[in-house]
Amino acid sequence: MAVARLDTLKDDVTRFDPHLVICSQPNTVESNGRPAWFEVPPDPDRFAKLCFDGEHSETANPALEELLRVVDDTERLIRTKPDSCNC
């Protein structure tokens, strides 16, 4: 796990190459095989956007349980499908 500031997000994501990014910003970084990106905006009236294994979905104001489910699902995905789709 790593924490990145928004002003260094692109460089940090490129350097760390994580399987999952949870961020308040949309994905503007080359995926490099990353299976998941969860955009959770600070404004609860905006939809959170999830890209998981190449599939896109939206949800309103996700709770902590939803974030933890995405973490667990990403871990399971990289163990069972190492060639997952890019996000």
URDAMO-V773202 format. One record per pair of residues at least 24 apart in sequence whose C-alpha atoms are under 6 Angstrom apart, sorted by the first residue. I is the first residue (numbers start at 1). J is the second residue. D is the distance in Angstrom with one decimal. If there is no record, write none. Layout:
I | J | D
I | J | D
This chain:
31 | 86 | 5.8
31 | 87 | 5.7
33 | 86 | 4.9
34 | 86 | 5.3
34 | 87 | 5.8
35 | 84 | 5.9
35 | 85 | 5.8
35 | 86 | 5.1
35 | 87 | 5.5
36 | 87 | 5.6
51 | 87 | 5.6
53 | 84 | 5.6
53 | 85 | 4.6
54 | 85 | 4.8
54 | 86 | 5.4
54 | 87 | 5.6
